[in-house]
C-alpha cells in the first residue's frame, strides 16, 4: 500500500480544495410570469414546464371538499399523460 513520505502542508491541502467551493445558483426569468426560476425545473407558481402544463392547481372548491367526506378517488385525482415520442 502506498504511503506518503511527508505530511501534506495546510497550504497545499487548501490549494487542492480551492475548487471544491459551491458555485452560484443560476436563475432564468419566466417569459410569461416574469418570476425567477431555476433552469430545467417546473415553475411552481404556474405549474408549467417547457410550455406544457405539468401541475394542475386545485381550485378553492376542491380544497374545501377535501376536508369533507372522501368521494370517489378516481374522479378527484387529475394527472396528465405524457405523449410517447417515437
PyMOL Python script that loads the backbone (N, CA, C, O; Angstrom):
from pymol import cmd

cmd.read_pdbstr("""\
ATOM      1  N   UNK A   1       0.837  -1.179   0.000  1.00  0.00           N
ATOM      2  CA  UNK A   1       0.000   0.000   0.000  1.00  0.00           C
ATOM      3  C   UNK A   1       0.885   1.246   0.000  1.00  0.00           C
ATOM      4  O   UNK A   1       1.861   1.324   0.746  1.00  0.00           O
ATOM      5  N   UNK A   2       0.534   2.220  -0.843  1.00  0.00           N
ATOM      6  CA  UNK A   2       1.334   3.434  -0.946  1.00  0.00           C
ATOM      7  C   UNK A   2       1.081   4.347   0.242  1.00  0.00           C
ATOM      8  O   UNK A   2      -0.058   4.574   0.649  1.00  0.00           O
ATOM      9  N   UNK A   3       2.175   4.860   0.785  1.00  0.00           N
ATOM     10  CA  UNK A   3       2.092   5.765   1.932  1.00  0.00           C
ATOM     11  C   UNK A   3       2.873   7.023   1.589  1.00  0.00           C
ATOM     12  O   UNK A   3       3.993   6.933   1.087  1.00  0.00           O
ATOM     13  N   UNK A   4       2.289   8.223   1.857  1.00  0.00           N
ATOM     14  CA  UNK A   4       3.022   9.451   1.552  1.00  0.00           C
ATOM     15  C   UNK A   4       4.279   9.581   2.410  1.00  0.00           C
ATOM     16  O   UNK A   4       4.285   9.224   3.588  1.00  0.00           O
ATOM     17  N   UNK A   5       5.331  10.094   1.800  1.00  0.00           N
ATOM     18  CA  UNK A   5       6.590  10.224   2.508  1.00  0.00           C
ATOM     19  C   UNK A   5       6.558  11.368   3.507  1.00  0.00           C
ATOM     20  O   UNK A   5       7.144  11.277   4.586  1.00  0.00           O
ATOM     21  N   UNK A   6       5.869  12.452   3.144  1.00  0.00           N
ATOM     22  CA  UNK A   6       5.776  13.631   4.010  1.00  0.00           C
ATOM     23  C   UNK A   6       4.304  14.001   4.229  1.00  0.00           C
ATOM     24  O   UNK A   6       3.431  13.686   3.420  1.00  0.00           O
ATOM     25  N   UNK A   7       4.068  14.684   5.361  1.00  0.00           N
ATOM     26  CA  UNK A   7       2.715  15.177   5.658  1.00  0.00           C
ATOM     27  C   UNK A   7       2.402  16.331   4.709  1.00  0.00           C
ATOM     28  O   UNK A   7       3.252  17.189   4.469  1.00  0.00           O
ATOM     29  N   UNK A   8       1.167  16.353   4.162  1.00  0.00           N
ATOM     30  CA  UNK A   8       0.750  17.447   3.284  1.00  0.00           C
ATOM     31  C   UNK A   8       0.555  18.704   4.119  1.00  0.00           C
ATOM     32  O   UNK A   8      -0.137  18.686   5.137  1.00  0.00           O
ATOM     33  N   UNK A   9       1.160  19.774   3.684  1.00  0.00           N
ATOM     34  CA  UNK A   9       1.054  21.024   4.440  1.00  0.00           C
ATOM     35  C   UNK A   9      -0.339  21.622   4.277  1.00  0.00           C
ATOM     36  O   UNK A   9      -1.018  21.349   3.286  1.00  0.00           O
ATOM     37  N   UNK A  10      -0.775  22.442   5.247  1.00  0.00           N
ATOM     38  CA  UNK A  10      -2.088  23.088   5.127  1.00  0.00           C
ATOM     39  C   UNK A  10      -2.212  23.944   3.869  1.00  0.00           C
ATOM     40  O   UNK A  10      -3.298  24.052   3.301  1.00  0.00           O
ATOM     41  N   UNK A  11      -1.121  24.546   3.434  1.00  0.00           N
ATOM     42  CA  UNK A  11      -1.150  25.369   2.226  1.00  0.00           C
ATOM     43  C   UNK A  11      -1.473  24.522   1.001  1.00  0.00           C
ATOM     44  O   UNK A  11      -2.342  24.878   0.206  1.00  0.00           O
ATOM     45  N   UNK A  12      -0.774  23.403   0.851  1.00  0.00           N
ATOM     46  CA  UNK A  12      -1.024  22.521  -0.291  1.00  0.00           C
ATOM     47  C   UNK A  12      -2.427  21.920  -0.223  1.00  0.00           C
ATOM     48  O   UNK A  12      -3.113  21.814  -1.240  1.00  0.00           O
ATOM     49  N   UNK A  13      -2.851  21.526   0.984  1.00  0.00           N
ATOM     50  CA  UNK A  13      -4.186  20.971   1.165  1.00  0.00           C
ATOM     51  C   UNK A  13      -5.256  21.986   0.759  1.00  0.00           C
ATOM     52  O   UNK A  13      -6.210  21.637   0.065  1.00  0.00           O
ATOM     53  N   UNK A  14      -5.102  23.224   1.183  1.00  0.00           N
ATOM     54  CA  UNK A  14      -6.093  24.254   0.867  1.00  0.00           C
ATOM     55  C   UNK A  14      -6.073  24.629  -0.610  1.00  0.00           C
ATOM     56  O   UNK A  14      -7.118  24.939  -1.182  1.00  0.00           O
ATOM     57  N   UNK A  15      -4.889  24.604  -1.238  1.00  0.00           N
ATOM     58  CA  UNK A  15      -4.833  24.878  -2.678  1.00  0.00           C
ATOM     59  C   UNK A  15      -5.562  23.785  -3.467  1.00  0.00           C
ATOM     60  O   UNK A  15      -6.225  24.073  -4.464  1.00  0.00           O
ATOM     61  N   UNK A  16      -5.439  22.544  -3.023  1.00  0.00           N
ATOM     62  CA  UNK A  16      -6.137  21.447  -3.681  1.00  0.00           C
ATOM     63  C   UNK A  16      -7.653  21.596  -3.513  1.00  0.00           C
ATOM     64  O   UNK A  16      -8.411  21.287  -4.432  1.00  0.00           O
ATOM     65  N   UNK A  17      -8.084  22.058  -2.371  1.00  0.00           N
ATOM     66  CA  UNK A  17      -9.511  22.195  -2.086  1.00  0.00           C
ATOM     67  C   UNK A  17     -10.116  23.486  -2.615  1.00  0.00           C
ATOM     68  O   UNK A  17     -11.311  23.718  -2.427  1.00  0.00           O
ATOM     69  N   UNK A  18      -9.342  24.322  -3.262  1.00  0.00           N
ATOM     70  CA  UNK A  18      -9.854  25.615  -3.707  1.00  0.00           C
ATOM     71  C   UNK A  18     -10.955  25.480  -4.752  1.00  0.00           C
ATOM     72  O   UNK A  18     -11.760  26.397  -4.916  1.00  0.00           O
ATOM     73  N   UNK A  19     -11.005  24.361  -5.459  1.00  0.00           N
ATOM     74  CA  UNK A  19     -12.022  24.149  -6.485  1.00  0.00           C
ATOM     75  C   UNK A  19     -13.268  23.449  -5.941  1.00  0.00           C
ATOM     76  O   UNK A  19     -14.210  23.199  -6.692  1.00  0.00           O
ATOM     77  N   UNK A  20     -13.283  23.133  -4.655  1.00  0.00           N
ATOM     78  CA  UNK A  20     -14.395  22.397  -4.077  1.00  0.00           C
ATOM     79  C   UNK A  20     -15.535  23.298  -3.619  1.00  0.00           C
ATOM     80  O   UNK A  20     -16.551  22.802  -3.129  1.00  0.00           O
ATOM     81  N   UNK A  21     -15.387  24.587  -3.766  1.00  0.00           N
ATOM     82  CA  UNK A  21     -16.413  25.518  -3.287  1.00  0.00           C
ATOM     83  C   UNK A  21     -17.709  25.346  -4.080  1.00  0.00           C
ATOM     84  O   UNK A  21     -17.704  24.867  -5.214  1.00  0.00           O
ATOM     85  N   UNK A  22     -18.805  25.744  -3.460  1.00  0.00           N
ATOM     86  CA  UNK A  22     -20.107  25.669  -4.122  1.00  0.00           C
ATOM     87  C   UNK A  22     -20.234  26.812  -5.117  1.00  0.00           C
ATOM     88  O   UNK A  22     -19.840  27.942  -4.830  1.00  0.00           O
ATOM     89  N   UNK A  23     -20.782  26.515  -6.276  1.00  0.00           N
ATOM     90  CA  UNK A  23     -20.981  27.541  -7.296  1.00  0.00           C
ATOM     91  C   UNK A  23     -22.222  28.365  -7.016  1.00  0.00           C
ATOM     92  O   UNK A  23     -23.007  28.034  -6.127  1.00  0.00           O
ATOM     93  N   UNK A  24     -22.397  29.415  -7.755  1.00  0.00           N
ATOM     94  CA  UNK A  24     -23.573  30.252  -7.585  1.00  0.00           C
ATOM     95  C   UNK A  24     -24.758  29.632  -8.304  1.00  0.00           C
ATOM     96  O   UNK A  24     -24.592  28.945  -9.312  1.00  0.00           O
ATOM     97  N   UNK A  25     -25.952  29.874  -7.784  1.00  0.00           N
ATOM     98  CA  UNK A  25     -27.167  29.371  -8.379  1.00  0.00           C
ATOM     99  C   UNK A  25     -27.531  30.227  -9.585  1.00  0.00           C
ATOM    100  O   UNK A  25     -27.490  31.455  -9.507  1.00  0.00           O
ATOM    101  N   UNK A  26     -27.880  29.599 -10.681  1.00  0.00           N
ATOM    102  CA  UNK A  26     -28.309  30.316 -11.864  1.00  0.00           C
ATOM    103  C   UNK A  26     -29.829  30.358 -11.892  1.00  0.00           C
ATOM    104  O   UNK A  26     -30.491  29.377 -11.554  1.00  0.00           O
ATOM    105  N   UNK A  27     -30.371  31.486 -12.290  1.00  0.00           N
ATOM    106  CA  UNK A  27     -31.809  31.633 -12.373  1.00  0.00           C
ATOM    107  C   UNK A  27     -32.181  32.192 -13.737  1.00  0.00           C
ATOM    108  O   UNK A  27     -31.450  32.994 -14.318  1.00  0.00           O
ATOM    109  N   UNK A  28     -33.320  31.759 -14.233  1.00  0.00           N
ATOM    110  CA  UNK A  28     -33.837  32.254 -15.506  1.00  0.00           C
ATOM    111  C   UNK A  28     -35.157  32.957 -15.229  1.00  0.00           C
ATOM    112  O   UNK A  28     -35.919  32.539 -14.357  1.00  0.00           O
ATOM    113  N   UNK A  29     -35.423  34.021 -15.969  1.00  0.00           N
ATOM    114  CA  UNK A  29     -36.678  34.735 -15.804  1.00  0.00           C
ATOM    115  C   UNK A  29     -37.749  34.068 -16.659  1.00  0.00           C
ATOM    116  O   UNK A  29     -37.540  33.810 -17.845  1.00  0.00           O
ATOM    117  N   UNK A  30     -38.897  33.793 -16.045  1.00  0.00           N
ATOM    118  CA  UNK A  30     -40.002  33.171 -16.762  1.00  0.00           C
ATOM    119  C   UNK A  30     -40.574  34.169 -17.755  1.00  0.00           C
ATOM    120  O   UNK A  30     -40.784  35.334 -17.416  1.00  0.00           O
ATOM    121  N   UNK A  31     -40.829  33.718 -18.983  1.00  0.00           N
ATOM    122  CA  UNK A  31     -41.285  34.631 -20.034  1.00  0.00           C
ATOM    123  C   UNK A  31     -42.689  35.159 -19.777  1.00  0.00           C
ATOM    124  O   UNK A  31     -42.967  36.326 -20.053  1.00  0.00           O
ATOM    125  N   UNK A  32     -43.582  34.316 -19.250  1.00  0.00           N
ATOM    126  CA  UNK A  32     -44.967  34.741 -19.047  1.00  0.00           C
ATOM    127  C   UNK A  32     -45.164  35.487 -17.738  1.00  0.00           C
ATOM    128  O   UNK A  32     -45.714  36.588 -17.726  1.00  0.00           O
ATOM    129  N   UNK A  33     -44.714  34.889 -16.624  1.00  0.00           N
ATOM    130  CA  UNK A  33     -44.990  35.498 -15.318  1.00  0.00           C
ATOM    131  C   UNK A  33     -43.923  36.501 -14.904  1.00  0.00           C
ATOM    132  O   UNK A  33     -44.200  37.379 -14.088  1.00  0.00           O
ATOM    133  N   UNK A  34     -42.714  36.397 -15.443  1.00  0.00           N
ATOM    134  CA  UNK A  34     -41.646  37.317 -15.083  1.00  0.00           C
ATOM    135  C   UNK A  34     -40.941  36.950 -13.790  1.00  0.00           C
ATOM    136  O   UNK A  34     -40.053  37.678 -13.348  1.00  0.00           O
ATOM    137  N   UNK A  35     -41.319  35.827 -13.171  1.00  0.00           N
ATOM    138  CA  UNK A  35     -40.688  35.400 -11.930  1.00  0.00           C
ATOM    139  C   UNK A  35     -39.404  34.640 -12.233  1.00  0.00           C
ATOM    140  O   UNK A  35     -39.227  34.094 -13.322  1.00  0.00           O
ATOM    141  N   UNK A  36     -38.506  34.616 -11.239  1.00  0.00           N
ATOM    142  CA  UNK A  36     -37.268  33.874 -11.395  1.00  0.00           C
ATOM    143  C   UNK A  36     -37.509  32.415 -11.054  1.00  0.00           C
ATOM    144  O   UNK A  36     -38.233  32.101 -10.110  1.00  0.00           O
ATOM    145  N   UNK A  37     -36.902  31.527 -11.824  1.00  0.00           N
ATOM    146  CA  UNK A  37     -36.985  30.099 -11.576  1.00  0.00           C
ATOM    147  C   UNK A  37     -35.671  29.466 -12.014  1.00  0.00           C
ATOM    148  O   UNK A  37     -34.910  30.066 -12.774  1.00  0.00           O
ATOM    149  N   UNK A  38     -35.405  28.257 -11.536  1.00  0.00           N
ATOM    150  CA  UNK A  38     -34.188  27.563 -11.920  1.00  0.00           C
ATOM    151  C   UNK A  38     -34.363  26.969 -13.307  1.00  0.00           C
ATOM    152  O   UNK A  38     -35.454  26.500 -13.630  1.00  0.00           O
ATOM    153  N   UNK A  39     -33.325  26.971 -14.139  1.00  0.00           N
ATOM    154  CA  UNK A  39     -33.437  26.398 -15.475  1.00  0.00           C
ATOM    155  C   UNK A  39     -33.707  24.896 -15.401  1.00  0.00           C
ATOM    156  O   UNK A  39     -33.209  24.218 -14.502  1.00  0.00           O
ATOM    157  N   UNK A  40     -34.489  24.381 -16.337  1.00  0.00           N
ATOM    158  CA  UNK A  40     -34.829  22.970 -16.448  1.00  0.00           C
ATOM    159  C   UNK A  40     -35.616  22.469 -15.242  1.00  0.00           C
ATOM    160  O   UNK A  40     -35.539  21.288 -14.904  1.00  0.00           O
ATOM    161  N   UNK A  41     -36.380  23.359 -14.582  1.00  0.00           N
ATOM    162  CA  UNK A  41     -37.222  22.991 -13.462  1.00  0.00           C
ATOM    163  C   UNK A  41     -38.635  23.515 -13.712  1.00  0.00           C
ATOM    164  O   UNK A  41     -38.827  24.463 -14.474  1.00  0.00           O
ATOM    165  N   UNK A  42     -39.613  22.898 -13.071  1.00  0.00           N
ATOM    166  CA  UNK A  42     -41.005  23.330 -13.190  1.00  0.00           C
ATOM    167  C   UNK A  42     -41.176  24.652 -12.461  1.00  0.00           C
ATOM    168  O   UNK A  42     -40.640  24.836 -11.368  1.00  0.00           O
ATOM    169  N   UNK A  43     -41.926  25.579 -13.066  1.00  0.00           N
ATOM    170  CA  UNK A  43     -42.275  26.832 -12.415  1.00  0.00           C
ATOM    171  C   UNK A  43     -43.421  26.530 -11.458  1.00  0.00           C
ATOM    172  O   UNK A  43     -44.530  26.237 -11.903  1.00  0.00           O
ATOM    173  N   UNK A  44     -43.171  26.597 -10.147  1.00  0.00           N
ATOM    174  CA  UNK A  44     -44.165  26.186  -9.168  1.00  0.00           C
ATOM    175  C   UNK A  44     -45.355  27.135  -9.093  1.00  0.00           C
ATOM    176  O   UNK A  44     -46.443  26.727  -8.684  1.00  0.00           O
ATOM    177  N   UNK A  45     -45.166  28.391  -9.479  1.00  0.00           N
ATOM    178  CA  UNK A  45     -46.295  29.322  -9.395  1.00  0.00           C
ATOM    179  C   UNK A  45     -47.328  29.046 -10.478  1.00  0.00           C
ATOM    180  O   UNK A  45     -48.524  29.214 -10.241  1.00  0.00           O
ATOM    181  N   UNK A  46     -46.889  28.624 -11.665  1.00  0.00           N
ATOM    182  CA  UNK A  46     -47.833  28.364 -12.758  1.00  0.00           C
ATOM    183  C   UNK A  46     -47.996  26.879 -13.058  1.00  0.00           C
ATOM    184  O   UNK A  46     -49.007  26.485 -13.640  1.00  0.00           O
ATOM    185  N   UNK A  47     -47.029  26.043 -12.677  1.00  0.00           N
ATOM    186  CA  UNK A  47     -47.092  24.612 -12.973  1.00  0.00           C
ATOM    187  C   UNK A  47     -46.704  24.287 -14.400  1.00  0.00           C
ATOM    188  O   UNK A  47     -47.028  23.204 -14.888  1.00  0.00           O
ATOM    189  N   UNK A  48     -46.013  25.197 -15.089  1.00  0.00           N
ATOM    190  CA  UNK A  48     -45.633  24.995 -16.486  1.00  0.00           C
ATOM    191  C   UNK A  48     -44.174  24.552 -16.575  1.00  0.00           C
ATOM    192  O   UNK A  48     -43.342  24.935 -15.753  1.00  0.00           O
ATOM    193  N   UNK A  49     -43.883  23.734 -17.591  1.00  0.00           N
ATOM    194  CA  UNK A  49     -42.522  23.351 -17.922  1.00  0.00           C
ATOM    195  C   UNK A  49     -42.434  23.193 -19.429  1.00  0.00           C
ATOM    196  O   UNK A  49     -43.167  22.399 -20.019  1.00  0.00           O
ATOM    197  N   UNK A  50     -41.553  23.936 -20.042  1.00  0.00           N
ATOM    198  CA  UNK A  50     -41.329  23.925 -21.489  1.00  0.00           C
ATOM    199  C   UNK A  50     -42.626  24.133 -22.270  1.00  0.00           C
ATOM    200  O   UNK A  50     -42.853  23.481 -23.289  1.00  0.00           O
ATOM    201  N   UNK A  51     -43.476  25.045 -21.789  1.00  0.00           N
ATOM    202  CA  UNK A  51     -44.700  25.383 -22.490  1.00  0.00           C
ATOM    203  C   UNK A  51     -45.848  24.423 -22.274  1.00  0.00           C
ATOM    204  O   UNK A  51     -46.894  24.567 -22.908  1.00  0.00           O
ATOM    205  N   UNK A  52     -45.683  23.436 -21.386  1.00  0.00           N
ATOM    206  CA  UNK A  52     -46.744  22.466 -21.119  1.00  0.00           C
ATOM    207  C   UNK A  52     -47.168  22.561 -19.662  1.00  0.00           C
ATOM    208  O   UNK A  52     -46.343  22.806 -18.782  1.00  0.00           O
ATOM    209  N   UNK A  53     -48.451  22.368 -19.413  1.00  0.00           N
ATOM    210  CA  UNK A  53     -48.989  22.379 -18.056  1.00  0.00           C
ATOM    211  C   UNK A  53     -48.688  21.035 -17.408  1.00  0.00           C
ATOM    212  O   UNK A  53     -49.193  20.008 -17.863  1.00  0.00           O
ATOM    213  N   UNK A  54     -47.878  21.022 -16.358  1.00  0.00           N
ATOM    214  CA  UNK A  54     -47.472  19.794 -15.695  1.00  0.00           C
ATOM    215  C   UNK A  54     -48.247  19.609 -14.390  1.00  0.00           C
ATOM    216  O   UNK A  54     -48.769  18.526 -14.124  1.00  0.00           O
ATOM    217  N   UNK A  55     -48.322  20.657 -13.583  1.00  0.00           N
ATOM    218  CA  UNK A  55     -49.021  20.597 -12.305  1.00  0.00           C
ATOM    219  C   UNK A  55     -50.331  21.351 -12.444  1.00  0.00           C
ATOM    220  O   UNK A  55     -50.355  22.497 -12.892  1.00  0.00           O
ATOM    221  N   UNK A  56     -51.426  20.696 -12.056  1.00  0.00           N
ATOM    222  CA  UNK A  56     -52.730  21.334 -12.107  1.00  0.00           C
ATOM    223  C   UNK A  56     -53.054  21.844 -10.713  1.00  0.00           C
ATOM    224  O   UNK A  56     -53.115  21.066  -9.760  1.00  0.00           O
ATOM    225  N   UNK A  57     -53.261  23.150 -10.592  1.00  0.00           N
ATOM    226  CA  UNK A  57     -53.589  23.760  -9.311  1.00  0.00           C
ATOM    227  C   UNK A  57     -55.022  23.429  -8.938  1.00  0.00           C
ATOM    228  O   UNK A  57     -55.910  23.444  -9.791  1.00  0.00           O
ATOM    229  N   UNK A  58     -55.253  23.129  -7.655  1.00  0.00           N
ATOM    230  CA  UNK A  58     -56.599  22.853  -7.189  1.00  0.00           C
ATOM    231  C   UNK A  58     -57.330  24.163  -6.938  1.00  0.00           C
ATOM    232  O   UNK A  58     -56.737  25.133  -6.467  1.00  0.00           O
ATOM    233  N   UNK A  59     -58.611  24.188  -7.252  1.00  0.00           N
ATOM    234  CA  UNK A  59     -59.404  25.376  -7.005  1.00  0.00           C
ATOM    235  C   UNK A  59     -59.808  25.419  -5.537  1.00  0.00           C
ATOM    236  O   UNK A  59     -59.629  24.446  -4.804  1.00  0.00           O
ATOM    237  N   UNK A  60     -60.348  26.541  -5.122  1.00  0.00           N
ATOM    238  CA  UNK A  60     -60.741  26.709  -3.734  1.00  0.00           C
ATOM    239  C   UNK A  60     -61.836  25.715  -3.351  1.00  0.00           C
ATOM    240  O   UNK A  60     -61.854  25.213  -2.227  1.00  0.00           O
ATOM    241  N   UNK A  61     -62.746  25.430  -4.280  1.00  0.00           N
ATOM    242  CA  UNK A  61     -63.820  24.489  -4.007  1.00  0.00           C
ATOM    243  C   UNK A  61     -63.271  23.087  -3.782  1.00  0.00           C
ATOM    244  O   UNK A  61     -63.758  22.364  -2.913  1.00  0.00           O
ATOM    245  N   UNK A  62     -62.258  22.695  -4.561  1.00  0.00           N
ATOM    246  CA  UNK A  62     -61.666  21.372  -4.411  1.00  0.00           C
ATOM    247  C   UNK A  62     -60.950  21.248  -3.081  1.00  0.00           C
ATOM    248  O   UNK A  62     -60.992  20.190  -2.453  1.00  0.00           O
ATOM    249  N   UNK A  63     -60.283  22.329  -2.634  1.00  0.00           N
ATOM    250  CA  UNK A  63     -59.591  22.294  -1.353  1.00  0.00           C
ATOM    251  C   UNK A  63     -60.586  22.168  -0.209  1.00  0.00           C
ATOM    252  O   UNK A  63     -60.333  21.439   0.749  1.00  0.00           O
ATOM    253  N   UNK A  64     -61.732  22.878  -0.296  1.00  0.00           N
ATOM    254  CA  UNK A  64     -62.749  22.797   0.737  1.00  0.00           C
ATOM    255  C   UNK A  64     -63.386  21.414   0.754  1.00  0.00           C
ATOM    256  O   UNK A  64     -63.734  20.909   1.821  1.00  0.00           O
ATOM    257  N   UNK A  65     -63.541  20.799  -0.405  1.00  0.00           N
ATOM    258  CA  UNK A  65     -64.156  19.482  -0.495  1.00  0.00           C
ATOM    259  C   UNK A  65     -63.255  18.399   0.100  1.00  0.00           C
ATOM    260  O   UNK A  65     -63.748  17.348   0.509  1.00  0.00           O
ATOM    261  N   UNK A  66     -61.953  18.637   0.154  1.00  0.00           N
ATOM    262  CA  UNK A  66     -61.033  17.647   0.717  1.00  0.00           C
ATOM    263  C   UNK A  66     -61.267  17.464   2.207  1.00  0.00           C
ATOM    264  O   UNK A  66     -61.094  16.360   2.724  1.00  0.00           O
ATOM    265  N   UNK A  67     -61.651  18.510   2.898  1.00  0.00           N
ATOM    266  CA  UNK A  67     -61.882  18.427   4.324  1.00  0.00           C
ATOM    267  C   UNK A  67     -63.132  17.640   4.665  1.00  0.00           C
ATOM    268  O   UNK A  67     -63.278  17.195   5.803  1.00  0.00           O
ATOM    269  N   UNK A  68     -64.019  17.459   3.733  1.00  0.00           N
ATOM    270  CA  UNK A  68     -65.266  16.729   3.967  1.00  0.00           C
ATOM    271  C   UNK A  68     -65.055  15.245   3.703  1.00  0.00           C
ATOM    272  O   UNK A  68     -63.925  14.790   3.520  1.00  0.00           O
ATOM    273  N   UNK A  69     -66.165  14.488   3.686  1.00  0.00           N
ATOM    274  CA  UNK A  69     -66.091  13.044   3.479  1.00  0.00           C
ATOM    275  C   UNK A  69     -65.469  12.744   2.119  1.00  0.00           C
ATOM    276  O   UNK A  69     -65.732  13.460   1.153  1.00  0.00           O
ATOM    277  N   UNK A  70     -64.642  11.690   2.025  1.00  0.00           N
ATOM    278  CA  UNK A  70     -63.993  11.370   0.749  1.00  0.00           C
ATOM    279  C   UNK A  70     -65.004  10.901  -0.295  1.00  0.00           C
ATOM    280  O   UNK A  70     -65.943  10.161  -0.001  1.00  0.00           O
ATOM    281  N   UNK A  71     -64.779  11.354  -1.503  1.00  0.00           N
ATOM    282  CA  UNK A  71     -65.600  10.975  -2.639  1.00  0.00           C
ATOM    283  C   UNK A  71     -64.800   9.943  -3.420  1.00  0.00           C
ATOM    284  O   UNK A  71     -63.697   9.593  -3.000  1.00  0.00           O
ATOM    285  N   UNK A  72     -65.297   9.458  -4.507  1.00  0.00           N
ATOM    286  CA  UNK A  72     -64.591   8.504  -5.345  1.00  0.00           C
ATOM    287  C   UNK A  72     -63.253   9.106  -5.757  1.00  0.00           C
ATOM    288  O   UNK A  72     -63.223  10.170  -6.375  1.00  0.00           O
ATOM    289  N   UNK A  73     -62.141   8.441  -5.424  1.00  0.00           N
ATOM    290  CA  UNK A  73     -60.812   8.991  -5.674  1.00  0.00           C
ATOM    291  C   UNK A  73     -60.469   9.038  -7.149  1.00  0.00           C
ATOM    292  O   UNK A  73     -59.627   9.842  -7.550  1.00  0.00           O
ATOM    293  N   UNK A  74     -61.088   8.210  -7.967  1.00  0.00           N
ATOM    294  CA  UNK A  74     -60.779   8.212  -9.397  1.00  0.00           C
ATOM    295  C   UNK A  74     -61.214   9.517 -10.051  1.00  0.00           C
ATOM    296  O   UNK A  74     -60.575   9.989 -10.991  1.00  0.00           O
ATOM    297  N   UNK A  75     -62.296  10.098  -9.555  1.00  0.00           N
ATOM    298  CA  UNK A  75     -62.807  11.334 -10.156  1.00  0.00           C
ATOM    299  C   UNK A  75     -62.038  12.553  -9.683  1.00  0.00           C
ATOM    300  O   UNK A  75     -61.941  13.534 -10.420  1.00  0.00           O
ATOM    301  N   UNK A  76     -61.479  12.522  -8.450  1.00  0.00           N
ATOM    302  CA  UNK A  76     -60.843  13.719  -7.897  1.00  0.00           C
ATOM    303  C   UNK A  76     -59.389  13.861  -8.319  1.00  0.00           C
ATOM    304  O   UNK A  76     -58.892  14.985  -8.386  1.00  0.00           O
ATOM    305  N   UNK A  77     -58.688  12.774  -8.604  1.00  0.00           N
ATOM    306  CA  UNK A  77     -57.291  12.887  -8.986  1.00  0.00           C
ATOM    307  C   UNK A  77     -57.171  13.252 -10.453  1.00  0.00           C
ATOM    308  O   UNK A  77     -57.869  12.702 -11.305  1.00  0.00           O
ATOM    309  N   UNK A  78     -56.293  14.173 -10.729  1.00  0.00           N
ATOM    310  CA  UNK A  78     -56.077  14.612 -12.110  1.00  0.00           C
ATOM    311  C   UNK A  78     -54.616  14.405 -12.460  1.00  0.00           C
ATOM    312  O   UNK A  78     -53.733  14.900 -11.759  1.00  0.00           O
ATOM    313  N   UNK A  79     -54.359  13.696 -13.509  1.00  0.00           N
ATOM    314  CA  UNK A  79     -52.996  13.505 -13.988  1.00  0.00           C
ATOM    315  C   UNK A  79     -52.952  13.782 -15.469  1.00  0.00           C
ATOM    316  O   UNK A  79     -53.956  13.672 -16.173  1.00  0.00           O
ATOM    317  N   UNK A  80     -51.784  14.141 -15.924  1.00  0.00           N
ATOM    318  CA  UNK A  80     -51.585  14.407 -17.345  1.00  0.00           C
ATOM    319  C   UNK A  80     -50.686  13.315 -17.884  1.00  0.00           C
ATOM    320  O   UNK A  80     -49.598  13.075 -17.360  1.00  0.00           O
ATOM    321  N   UNK A  81     -51.142  12.661 -18.924  1.00  0.00           N
ATOM    322  CA  UNK A  81     -50.330  11.615 -19.533  1.00  0.00           C
ATOM    323  C   UNK A  81     -49.395  12.250 -20.544  1.00  0.00           C
ATOM    324  O   UNK A  81     -49.803  13.094 -21.341  1.00  0.00           O
ATOM    325  N   UNK A  82     -48.150  11.842 -20.504  1.00  0.00           N
ATOM    326  CA  UNK A  82     -47.184  12.379 -21.445  1.00  0.00           C
ATOM    327  C   UNK A  82     -47.261  11.605 -22.746  1.00  0.00           C
ATOM    328  O   UNK A  82     -47.377  10.380 -22.721  1.00  0.00           O
ATOM    329  N   UNK A  83     -47.200  12.280 -23.878  1.00  0.00           N
ATOM    330  CA  UNK A  83     -47.257  11.570 -25.159  1.00  0.00           C
ATOM    331  C   UNK A  83     -45.978  10.778 -25.394  1.00  0.00           C
ATOM    332  O   UNK A  83     -44.889  11.207 -25.016  1.00  0.00           O
ATOM    333  N   UNK A  84     -46.122   9.647 -26.008  1.00  0.00           N
ATOM    334  CA  UNK A  84     -44.985   8.788 -26.314  1.00  0.00           C
ATOM    335  C   UNK A  84     -44.338   9.281 -27.599  1.00  0.00           C
ATOM    336  O   UNK A  84     -44.988   9.372 -28.641  1.00  0.00           O
ATOM    337  N   UNK A  85     -43.051   9.598 -27.512  1.00  0.00           N
ATOM    338  CA  UNK A  85     -42.344  10.071 -28.709  1.00  0.00           C
ATOM    339  C   UNK A  85     -41.675   8.874 -29.387  1.00  0.00           C
ATOM    340  O   UNK A  85     -41.248   7.917 -28.740  1.00  0.00           O
ATOM    341  N   UNK A  86     -41.605   8.968 -30.699  1.00  0.00           N
ATOM    342  CA  UNK A  86     -41.025   7.865 -31.477  1.00  0.00           C
ATOM    343  C   UNK A  86     -39.596   8.121 -31.799  1.00  0.00           C
ATOM    344  O   UNK A  86     -38.952   7.296 -32.448  1.00  0.00           O
TER     345      UNK A  86
END
""", "prot")
cmd.dss("prot")
cmd.show_as("cartoon", "prot")
cmd.util.cbc("prot")
cmd.orient("prot")
